[in-house]
Amino acid sequence: MEDIELSIIVPAYNEATRIPKFLGNLLEFARKNLESYEIIVVNDGSKDKTKEIILKKIQGDKRAKLVSYIDNMGKGHAVLQGVLKAKGKFILFIDADGSIKPQEILNLHGIYQKYNYDIVVGSRISALSNITDPQPLSRRLLSKIFNLYSNVLFRIKINDLLCGFKGFSHDVALQIFKDLKANRWEFDVELLYKARKNGIKVYQLPIEWKHEEGSKMKIYDPIFIFLNLLKLRLRYL
């Protein structure tokens, strides 16, 4: 079995309009800048042409693979399926919308290699982050409320819980993804809560980030997210 250094997981749901450019950039970046890697794209039951586009993009690339299933199960479930397939010493996931450039992968992986942090998470909120095109005000307010609410409930002390760019050592990924209870937006909080409970070190990395249109969050989703976070906290009592 090949000894792989880095596994890159890309969860995708109805990303037919955004994933072609991002995945093309990711594949090109990886070929030029990474030596030992694999790319695992997870199609989370998309109803559009996401699956077909992914297959066309990765055709002939032995380091890229698709995991796909019919029903939409949520981002947390999608990332979990990627983790279960991953062979890398370091496993990360990155959003398919293109808001985070592939170049940031070198920074995330570099922190793991240099400082031996078991978890490295991207942060858009740090004073050192470079936000080239910010989210609409309503989304920024929602993010602040979400982070405050989550940190009060779970005492995680992470400033940007929903950033779709996080990495884990292989063993830690298997540990904290095991028996994952939250399949959707709340899964980031659950992972980092498990990390805190187990005394696992987390590094918060300032990143470059750009808002991309096409969010999957619907108008009523925040209400369900907050209720689900409360239910999740009660399950860990």
PARO-884943 format. One record per residue: x, y, z of N, C-alpha, C in turn. Coordinates in steps of 0.02 Angstrom, whole numbers, padded with zeros to 5 digits, always signed. Example, Ala and Ser with C-alpha at 12.3 -4.5 7.8 and 13.67 -1.06 7.14 Angstrom:
+00660-00284+00390+00615-00225+00390+00660-00165+00390;+00642-00112+00354+00684-00053+00357+00645+00002+00394;
//
This chain:
+00042-00060+00000+00000+00000+00000+00044+00063+00000;+00027+00111-00043+00065+00173-00047+00059+00212+00017;+00116+00240+00039+00117+00281+00099+00099+00353+00079;+00038+00374+00095+00013+00439+00073+00019+00489+00130;+00044+00548+00115+00053+00600+00165-00012+00639+00178;-00048+00655+00125-00103+00703+00131-00165+00678+00094;-00221+00677+00130-00287+00662+00099-00328+00725+00099;-00354+00743+00041-00395+00804+00033-00466+00783+00017;-00513+00799+00061-00583+00780+00052-00623+00842+00030;-00663+00834-00022-00705+00889-00047-00778+00865-00045;-00816+00885+00005-00888+00868+00006-00925+00912-00043;-00973+00883-00080-01009+00922-00130-01082+00903-00134;-01125+00953-00134-01196+00942-00143-01224+00996-00189;-01250+00975-00246-01277+01021-00296-01228+01078-00312;-01168+01059-00330-01115+01108-00344-01097+01111-00419;-01146+01097-00462-01132+01095-00534-01105+01161-00561;-01124+01217-00531-01102+01281-00557-01035+01303-00528;-01019+01281-00466-00958+01306-00434-00900+01257-00434;-00915+01192-00434-00860+01144-00426-00816+01135-00488;-00839+01148-00549-00794+01139-00606-00730+01181-00601;-00737+01244-00586-00679+01288-00580-00636+01269-00520;-00669+01258-00462-00630+01243-00402-00593+01177-00409;-00627+01125-00431-00595+01060-00436-00539+01060-00487;-00549+01097-00542-00495+01104-00591-00434+01136-00561;-00446+01190-00522-00390+01225-00489-00356+01180-00437;-00396+01142-00400-00369+01097-00349-00325+01043-00380;-00350+01012-00433-00311+00959-00466-00246+00985-00494;-00248+01043-00525-00187+01073-00553-00138+01091-00498;-00164+01122-00445-00122+01141-00388-00088+01080-00357;-00126+01027-00346-00098+00967-00314-00043+00936-00357;-00054+00932-00421-00004+00902-00466+00062+00941-00464;+00057+01006-00458+00117+01049-00461+00151+01058-00393;+00113+01053-00338+00140+01073-00273+00144+01018-00220;+00109+00962-00231+00107+00909-00181+00140+00846-00209;+00175+00811-00167+00209+00750-00189+00170+00687-00173;+00145+00682-00112+00111+00622-00090+00041+00640-00065;-00009+00628-00107-00076+00651-00090-00129+00608-00124;-00190+00617-00101-00250+00590-00135-00306+00641-00127;-00349+00645-00176-00407+00689-00174-00470+00645-00176;-00512+00654-00126-00574+00615-00121-00633+00664-00124;-00670+00663-00179-00729+00705-00186-00790+00664-00168;-00830+00690-00123-00889+00654-00099-00952+00688-00125;-00989+00655-00168-01052+00680-00194-01108+00660-00146;-01133+00709-00109-01182+00697-00056-01253+00698-00083;-01268+00651-00129-01336+00644-00156-01359+00703-00197;-01315+00732-00236-01333+00790-00277-01389+00773-00326;-01433+00822-00338-01488+00813-00385-01473+00845-00453;-01418+00880-00459-01399+00910-00523-01345+00868-00556;-01302+00898-00596-01251+00862-00634-01183+00859-00598;-01184+00870-00532-01121+00871-00494-01081+00807-00505;-01113+00749-00499-01077+00685-00505-01045+00679-00573;-01082+00694-00626-01055+00687-00693-00996+00734-00705;-01001+00795-00678-00947+00844-00686-00885+00820-00650;-00893+00795-00590-00835+00770-00551-00801+00713-00589;-00839+00665-00612-00811+00608-00648-00771+00631-00709;-00798+00680-00745-00763+00706-00804-00698+00740-00785;-00699+00778-00730-00641+00816-00708-00584+00770-00685;-00601+00716-00650-00549+00674-00620-00530+00615-00665;-00562+00610-00723-00549+00554-00768-00474+00550-00785;-00445+00492-00775-00375+00481-00791-00326+00500-00736;-00352+00530-00682-00309+00550-00626-00312+00496-00572;-00258+00458-00565-00257+00402-00519-00256+00424-00446;-00242+00488-00434-00240+00512-00365-00305+00543-00343;-00355+00544-00386-00420+00573-00369-00474+00520-00376;-00521+00520-00330-00576+00471-00332-00641+00504-00311;-00695+00472-00331-00762+00496-00312-00796+00446-00267;-00825+00471-00213-00871+00432-00171-00940+00463-00181;-00989+00422-00199-01055+00449-00215-01110+00404-00190;-01165+00435-00169-01224+00397-00147-01286+00437-00166;-01343+00406-00164-01404+00434-00193-01437+00487-00149;-01445+00473-00084-01482+00518-00039-01436+00572-00010;-01462+00632-00004-01426+00686+00029-01426+00675+00104;-01367+00665+00133-01360+00648+00204-01331+00704+00246;-01305+00756+00215-01276+00811+00253-01201+00814+00247;-01174+00873+00256-01102+00884+00248-01061+00842+00297;-01084+00837+00359-01047+00797+00408-01041+00725+00387;-01095+00697+00361-01094+00628+00337-01047+00621+00277;-01048+00671+00233-01006+00669+00174-00932+00669+00193;-00914+00713+00239-00844+00715+00261-00824+00650+00296;-00869+00623+00336-00857+00559+00369-00841+00505+00318;-00880+00501+00264-00867+00450+00213-00798+00459+00182;-00777+00521+00173-00710+00534+00148-00657+00512+00197;-00668+00527+00261-00620+00507+00313-00612+00431+00315;-00666+00395+00308-00663+00322+00311-00625+00293+00252;-00622+00330+00196-00585+00307+00137-00513+00332+00136;-00498+00382+00177-00434+00416+00173-00376+00373+00199;-00319+00379+00166-00259+00341+00184-00202+00387+00207;-00212+00453+00203-00158+00499+00218-00142+00504+00292;-00080+00523+00307-00060+00536+00376-00096+00597+00404;-00112+00644+00359-00149+00704+00377-00209+00709+00331;-00268+00720+00360-00331+00722+00323-00362+00791+00331;-00381+00822+00275-00414+00887+00280-00475+00887+00235;-00522+00931+00251-00578+00942+00205-00581+01016+00187;-00603+01030+00126-00606+01098+00100-00671+01106+00060;-00705+01162+00068-00768+01173+00034-00760+01175-00041;-00813+01153-00076-00811+01148-00149-00830+01212-00184;-00846+01264-00146-00872+01325-00178-00818+01372-00204;-00755+01358-00188-00700+01400-00213-00685+01460-00169;-00717+01465-00111-00704+01522-00067-00634+01520-00036;-00606+01460-00033-00538+01451-00005-00494+01424-00061;-00440+01460-00075-00395+01439-00129-00356+01377-00109;-00342+01333-00157-00303+01273-00142-00235+01288-00110;-00207+01346-00124-00142+01364-00095-00142+01363-00019;-00200+01373+00010-00204+01373+00083-00190+01303+00112;-00195+01252+00071-00181+01184+00094-00109+01178+00118;-00063+01212+00083+00007+01210+00104+00016+01239+00174;-00020+01293+00189-00015+01324+00255-00044+01279+00309;-00102+01249+00296-00134+01206+00345-00090+01145+00359;-00068+01112+00307-00026+01053+00314+00041+01071+00345;+00066+01131+00329+00130+01152+00355+00130+01160+00431;+00075+01186+00458+00068+01193+00531+00072+01124+00564;+00037+01076+00535+00038+01008+00561+00109+00979+00561;+00144+00989+00506+00211+00961+00500+00261+00996+00546;+00255+01061+00553+00305+01099+00591+00293+01097+00666;+00230+01103+00686+00215+01110+00757+00180+01049+00788;+00164+01001+00746+00136+00938+00770+00068+00947+00805;+00028+00994+00780-00041+00999+00805-00082+00944+00773;-00124+00911+00813-00166+00857+00787-00225+00883+00748;-00246+00944+00762-00301+00975+00725-00282+01047+00707;-00292+01065+00644-00280+01133+00621-00344+01156+00586;-00372+01213+00609-00435+01237+00580-00425+01306+00551;-00455+01318+00493-00453+01383+00462-00497+01433+00498;-00475+01496+00499-00514+01549+00531-00519+01609+00486;-00582+01631+00474-00594+01692+00436-00600+01753+00481;-00600+01741+00546-00615+01795+00594-00551+01824+00624;-00496+01789+00621-00434+01814+00650-00415+01882+00619;-00383+01924+00659-00359+01989+00635-00309+01981+00578;-00278+01923+00574-00228+01910+00522-00257+01878+00459;-00322+01863+00461-00354+01833+00402-00360+01885+00347;-00361+01861+00285-00367+01905+00227-00433+01892+00192;-00483+01933+00205-00549+01924+00176-00555+01971+00116;-00550+01944+00056-00548+01985-00004-00617+02007-00027;-00668+01969-00008-00737+01986-00025-00782+01960+00031;-00801+02002+00079-00836+01978+00138-00907+01953+00123;-00933+01914+00170-01002+01891+00166-01049+01950+00175;-01113+01942+00152-01163+01993+00168-01170+02001+00243;-01192+02060+00264-01197+02076+00335-01239+02025+00372;-01294+02003+00343-01339+01955+00376-01302+01890+00391;-01260+01866+00345-01223+01804+00355-01168+01814+00408;-01138+01873+00409-01086+01885+00460-01116+01887+00530;-01175+01918+00536-01209+01920+00601-01229+01850+00623;-01255+01811+00576-01275+01742+00592-01215+01702+00614;-01159+01711+00581-01098+01675+00600-01075+01693+00670;-01079+01757+00687-01059+01778+00754-01105+01748+00808;-01170+01749+00793-01218+01720+00841-01206+01645+00848;-01195+01612+00792-01182+01539+00793-01121+01523+00835;-01066+01560+00824-01005+01548+00861-01014+01560+00936;-01048+01615+00953-01061+01631+01023-01104+01577+01056;-01157+01559+01023-01204+01509+01049-01168+01441+01058;-01130+01421+01009-01094+01357+01011-01042+01356+01066;-01006+01411+01073-00953+01414+01124-00982+01416+01194;-01041+01446+01202-01074+01445+01267-01097+01374+01284;-01126+01340+01235-01152+01273+01247-01096+01222+01258;-01043+01227+01217-00992+01174+01216-00924+01196+01243;-00915+01261+01257-00852+01286+01285-00791+01264+01244;-00795+01275+01179-00742+01253+01135-00687+01305+01127;-00705+01369+01129-00658+01424+01122-00624+01424+01054;-00664+01413+01001-00641+01419+00932-00680+01476+00901;-00646+01522+00866-00680+01584+00845-00717+01578+00778;-00706+01526+00739-00741+01519+00675-00758+01446+00663;-00811+01424+00696-00828+01353+00696-00851+01326+00629;-00882+01369+00588-00912+01346+00525-00865+01350+00465;-00804+01373+00474-00758+01378+00418-00748+01308+00388;-00759+01302+00323-00756+01237+00290-00686+01216+00270;-00639+01222+00317-00569+01206+00303-00536+01184+00367;-00533+01118+00376-00506+01090+00438-00465+01028+00423;-00412+01017+00462-00369+00960+00452-00353+00923+00516;-00340+00858+00510-00330+00815+00568-00276+00763+00554;-00237+00746+00604-00195+00687+00597-00240+00627+00586;-00215+00577+00553-00258+00519+00534-00290+00487+00596;-00251+00473+00646-00277+00439+00706-00329+00481+00742;-00317+00546+00746-00365+00590+00780-00430+00595+00739;-00424+00597+00673-00484+00599+00631-00528+00538+00644;-00498+00480+00645-00536+00419+00658-00567+00421+00728;-00532+00450+00775-00556+00453+00844-00617+00498+00851;-00614+00559+00824-00667+00606+00836-00725+00600+00787;-00713+00569+00729-00768+00556+00683-00807+00493+00701;-00780+00452+00745-00813+00390+00765-00879+00407+00801;-00932+00372+00783-00998+00382+00813-01022+00454+00807;-01009+00485+00750-01031+00554+00738-01107+00558+00742;-01131+00604+00781-01204+00610+00792-01234+00664+00747;-01196+00715+00729-01221+00771+00688-01199+00761+00616;-01247+00754+00572-01232+00742+00501-01229+00805+00459;-01256+00860+00486-01262+00920+00445-01218+00977+00472;-01244+01038+00471-01203+01097+00487-01168+01092+00555;-01199+01057+00602-01174+01058+00670-01114+01011+00681;-01094+00973+00630-01043+00923+00642-00975+00953+00661;-00959+01013+00636-00896+01046+00655-00892+01056+00730;-00948+01077+00759-00950+01090+00831-00939+01025+00869;-00972+00972+00847-00965+00907+00881-00892+00883+00879;-00860+00889+00821-00791+00867+00815-00745+00904+00863;-00753+00969+00866-00708+01009+00908-00725+01002+00982;-00788+00987+00997-00806+00972+01066-00773+00907+01088;-00775+00856+01045-00741+00793+01060-00666+00804+01070;-00638+00847+01028-00567+00861+01034-00551+00892+01102;-00592+00941+01123-00581+00973+01188-00587+00922+01245;-00638+00880+01241-00649+00831+01294-00591+00782+01300;-00557+00770+01244-00501+00723+01244-00433+00756+01248;-00432+00821+01261-00369+00857+01271-00326+00863+01209;-00359+00863+01150-00322+00867+01086-00309+00940+01068;-00247+00955+01051-00227+01024+01035-00257+01046+00967;-00282+01108+00965-00310+01136+00904-00275+01202+00887;-00253+01208+00826-00221+01270+00803-00270+01307+00757;-00281+01372+00769-00325+01412+00727-00283+01452+00678;-00290+01437+00614-00249+01465+00561-00285+01521+00523;-00259+01582+00525-00289+01636+00484-00282+01618+00409;-00336+01628+00371-00334+01608+00301-00356+01666+00256;-00342+01658+00192-00371+01702+00141-00437+01673+00119;-00488+01714+00115-00555+01689+00101-00594+01740+00059;-00636+01714+00014-00677+01757-00028-00748+01730-00030;-00797+01773-00020-00867+01751-00022-00886+01731-00093;-00919+01673-00098-00945+01649-00162-01020+01641-00156;-01056+01665-00206-01129+01659-00205-01150+01586-00214;-01210+01570-00191-01236+01502-00201-01239+01462-00138;-01243+01495-00079-01247+01458-00016-01306+01411-00014;-01296+01353+00017-01350+01303+00023-01395+01317+00083;-01378+01365+00124-01417+01379+00184-01482+01415+00166;-01538+01387+00188-01603+01417+00175-01622+01464+00232;-01675+01503+00221-01693+01555+00269-01710+01528+00338;-01739+01468+00341-01759+01440+00406-01705+01395+00437;-01652+01382+00400-01600+01337+00425-01570+01358+00492;-01556+01423+00503-01526+01443+00567-01567+01421+00628;-01634+01422+00622-01677+01401+00677-01665+01327+00692;-01664+01287+00640-01654+01215+00649-01583+01200+00675;-01535+01239+00651-01466+01229+00674-01460+01242+00749;-01489+01296+00772-01485+01312+00843-01521+01259+00886;-01578+01236+00862-01614+01183+00898-01573+01118+00898;-01543+01102+00841-01503+01041+00836-01441+01044+00880;-01412+01104+00886-01354+01111+00930-01373+01098+01003;-01432+01123+01023-01455+01111+01091-01468+01037+01102;-01499+01004+01054-01511+00932+01059-01445+00894+01063;-01397+00916+01022-01331+00883+01022-01298+00890+01090;-01303+00949+01120-01272+00959+01185-01304+00914+01238;-01369+00907+01234-01404+00864+01282-01384+00791+01275;-01367+00771+01214-01346+00701+01202-01278+00686+01233;-01239+00739+01248-01173+00729+01277-01173+00741+01352;-01232+00749+01382-01234+00758+01454-01219+00691+01490;
//
